[in-house]
Amino acid sequence: MTTISRVSDTTPPMASITQQKAKLFRQQSSYRFHEWRPWLTFFWLCHFSLSVMVIVWGGIHNHDTKYIPINVEALNDLNCSKGFVNVFASSKGDSDALVCCGENYSGNKYLKALEDGICNPPHFLFFVSRRLARFPEAWLLPLFPLFVRLLVQTIQKQASGISSNHNATTQSNNNIHYRLARRRFYFYVGIIQFRGWILYLLFDKLEEWIVASPGKDCWYEHLLHDNYHSCQGQGTDFSDHVVLYFAQILPIAFIEILHSFVEPFWIEKGTTTPATFMTMRLVPIILITGMVYLYVVTFMGAYKTALYFHTWPEIRNGYFVSLLVQVPLFLMQCTAFFDSTREYFFGYAS
């Protein structure tokens, strides 16, 4: 009995073992974070640079126009599937005042180019660009890297319970990764809600109070939809679509993609099954391809918004509003700011 008692006295409690494994996990994660930090900063700077270049390029080619959709049923003399008016045109007779989708503009190169840009859908490979501002795509697309991670980690977690190749440390790390992924899911959903309720609805209300009404004297008043304000579009506002693109769709997916390469969840030591081998090859390809595709379709939407549907000040103001999300995410992932927050959601500290 005495021998048994001595052995049990020297055996560390389960809670202590768990704490030691969690501490080791944090140390390993922090080490990888320090290795990756210069690259994280570089990729974020590329993200900011490319985003600004896209909206500036669209703004440069915007010839002082701003188009809004109209009620085509009010165009009795034209057969339009969709219609848009330039709110800065002085009258319907201006060459760029009205774009009627379906009208034959073959004799006018400028209007033909406008119709091609505004009316025609993108190439079928980029059909997602038409759905970026709609539910549920606006919610689901930013979360696709996290969904891939959760799917793979769920499979790994199930496999670790039935396979003898997974030691206790591997199982513990998988559990920690799974717990952190759930936290980030709620974090990202919170960002989406912040963008919708604060940066969209609340800021729109504040804008209505601050910006003066354009009045009720405009040539296209009879063409407006019933839910539009009088002389819709003439008042200065910020681009809600730009805020959506750069405060929700891209930064959420981007920060999760970068974290996926700091903490590659598709690599499991000690497992060499064909399924594991395929996972190690396919998952990073899926993540990179999906992220590049998301950037392409989002930049297409941002460019088109800047080119046709908003003035440069409105595009610029929308991008500044989006920085309320982008900058904190950048600081959290790449700097010593929000150190405890980064450790809580991503598992590594400075």
N, C-alpha and C positions, 0 to 999 in steps of 0.2 A: 504493500500500500504506500509505503514511503517513497519507493522508486517511482511509482506512477504519479504521485503528487509532485515530485521534483520535475518530472518531464512536462507535466501540464503547466507547472509554474513558469517554465522557460519557453513555452510555446506562445508566440505572439497572438493576441486576439485578432479575430477576423476583421474588425473595424480598423485596426492598425495596419493590417496588410492592404486593405482597400485604400487607405490614405496614402500608403507608400507607393502603390501603383498609380494613383491619381497624381501624386507629386512627380513621379518619373515621367508620366505622360506629359505634364505641363512643361517639364524641363526639355524633353525631346521636341515638343511643339515649338517652344520658344527658340530653340537652337535652329530649327528649320526656318522659322520666321526671320531670324537675323540673317540667315543666308539669302533669303528671298527678298528682304526689304528693298534693296536697290532696284531689283526688277519690278517689284510692286509699284514703286514710285515712278519708274520709267513708263510702265503700262498705263498708269493713271494719267500721266502727263500726255501720253499719246491720245488717250481718250478725250481729254479736254481739248487738245489741239485739233483733232479731227472733227469734233463736234462744232467748234467755233468755225472752222473752215467751211463746213457744209452750210451752216446758216448764213454766213457772210457771202458765200458764193451765190446762194439763192437770193439774198437781198440785193446783191450787185446787179443781177439780171431782172429784178423787179422794176419795171418802168413806171414807177409811181402809180401802181394800180392796186386795187384791193377788191377781190371778187367775193360775193356772198351768194348762196343758192336762193332761188326765187320760186314762186308758185307759177309753174308753166301754164296752168289753166287760164291764167290771166292774159297770156299771149295769144289772143284770138287769131292773129294773122300769121302765126308761125306754128309749125308742128314739131315741138321739141320734146324729147324724152326727159331732159333735164335742162335747166337754165341757170345762168349766173349773170349778175350785173356788177359793173365796176362802180363802186360807190363814189369815186372821185370824178367820174365823167360828168360833164356839164349838162348833157341831154342824151336822149336815146339816139340821136343822130351821130354822136361821136363814134369813130371807127372801132374803139375798144370798149364801148359802153355795154354791149350785150353779147353773151356767148350762148348760142342755142345748140345744144347737143342733138345731132341728127341733121342739122342744116348743112347744105352743100356750100362750103367755103373754098372750093377749089380755085376760084378766081382771086382770092385774097390770101396771100401767103401768111400775113400776120395773124388774121383770124383763124386760118387753118391750123397754124402752130398753137394758138390758144386752145382751140377745140381739142387738138391731139393731146395737149398737156393736161387740160382740166377734165375733159369728158371721158377719154378712152381709158379703160382699165389697164393696169400694168401687165407685163408678161405673166403668163400663168404660173411661172416658177416663183413669182413674187406676189402671189395673190394675197399673202398674209398682210401686206402693206395696207390693204383696204380695210382690214379688220383690227388694226392696232388700237384704234380709239373706241372700240366696242367691247362690251362685256359678252363672254367671259375672257376673250383673248387678252385684253389689257391687264387682267389679273394673272392669267395662267402663264403667258409667255415669259414674264420676268422670273418666274419661279421654276422654269424648266430645269436649270442645273441642279437645283435643290431636289426636285422630284427624281432626277436620275440618281442622285446620291442616296436618297431615302430608299429607293427601290433596290439599289445594289446593297446597301447596308442591311436592309431587311432580309435579303437573301443570305447575306453573310451571317447575320445573327441567327437565322434558322439553321444554317449549316454548322455553325459553331456548337450548337446544342446537340448535334447528332454525330459529329465527326471527332475522331480521336486525334486528328492532326492539329487541332486548335488547343493551345495550352491556355492556362488561366490568364496569363498576361494579354494574349490576343483577344480573349473574350472580354476582358476588362476594358481594353482599348476600344473594341467595337461598341461596347455599351456607352462609353464616354462620347464617342463620335455620334452615336445615335441620339443621345441626350442633347448634345450641342446642336445637332441638325434640327431637332424639334424646337429648340429655343430660337434659332434663326428663322424658322418658318413663321413663328408668331411675330418676330421682329420685322420681317419683310411685310407681312400682312398689316402691321402697324404703320409702316411707311406708306403703303398703298392707301390706307385710311387717312393718313395725314395729308397726302397729296389730294385726295378727293374732297375731304371735308374742310380743310384749312386752305391749301393752296389754290383750290378751285372754287368751292362754294363761298367760303368766307371772304377770300380776296376779291371775288367777283362782286360781292355785296359792297365791300369797301370801295371798290373802283366805281360802282354806280353812285355812291355818295360823294366821291371826290371829283369825278370827271363830270363836266357840265353836259347836259343833254344837247344833242345836235340840232334840236328843233323839229319842225314838222313841214319843212319846205324842201322837198326833194322830188325829182322827176320820176323816181321808181317806187314811190310810196304804194301805188296800187298793185305792184307786183310782189310785195312782201307777203310772207306767210302770216297767218293770223297770230301766231305766238311771238312774232318779232316786235321789237320796239319801233317807234316811229323813226324813220330814216336810219334803220339798222345799219351798222357798220361805219358810219361817219365819225362816231365818237372814238377816241383813242382808248384802246385796251391792251392788255398783254395777251400773247398767244397761249391759249389753254393747251393746244396740241404740243407746242414746244415744251411746256411744263410736263405734260404727260410723257413725252419721249425721253426727256433728260432728267426727270426727277423720279421716274417710276420704272419704265420699261428697261432702259439700258443700265442704270447704276446698280439695280438689284441683281440682275443677271451677271453683271460684270464683277461685282465684289465676290459673288459666290463662285464664279469660274476661277478667279485668282486664288481664292482659298482652296479650291479643289486641287490646285497644283502645288500649293504649299503643303497641304495634307492630302495626298493622293489616296482616296478611299478604295480605289480599284486594285491596289497592291496588297496582297496578303502573304506574309512570309511563311514558308513551310508548307505551302499548298501548290501542287504542280498538276492538278487535274486539268483535262482539256477545257472544261468550262471556265476554270480560273484563268487559263492561258488566253482564251478568247476574250474574257472580261478585261484583262490587262491591256489587250490590243484595241478593243472596240470602244470602251468607255471614253478614253481621251479623244479619240477621233470624233465620237458623237458630240462631246462637249465643245470641241474647237469648231467643228463644222456648224453646229447649232448657233454658237455665239457669233461667228462670222455672218451667218445668214441673218440673224437678228439685227446686227449692225447695218447690214445692207438695206433691209426693208425699212428700218427706222430712219436711216439717213435719207432714203428715198422720200419718206413721208415728211421729214423735216425740211428737205430741199423744196418740195412741192408747196409746203405751207408758206415758206419764205418767198417763193417765187410768185404765187398767185393770191394767197388768201390773207396776208397781213403786211403791214408796212414794216420797214426796218426797225423803227422805235418799238413797235409791238413785239417783234421777234426778239429784239435785244432785251426788253423788259421781261419777256417770258423766260429767257435763258437765265437772267439774273435771279428770278424767282426760283428756278430749278436748282440753283447753287445752294439754296437752303437745305437741300438734301444731299447733293453731290459732295460739297466741301466737307461736311461732317463725316461722311462715309470714307472719303479719302484720308482725312486726318486720323480716323479711327484705325484704318488698316495700315497706314504707312508711317505714322509718327507716334510720339509718346503721349499725344493727347488721347483721352478716353481709354486709357490703358486698362483699367478695370472692366470697362464695358467690352473691349475687345476680348479680354480673357474670358468673360462670361459667355459671349456668343461664339467665339472662335477657338478658345482654348489656349491661346498663347499671349504672353505678356512681353513687355520690353526687357 
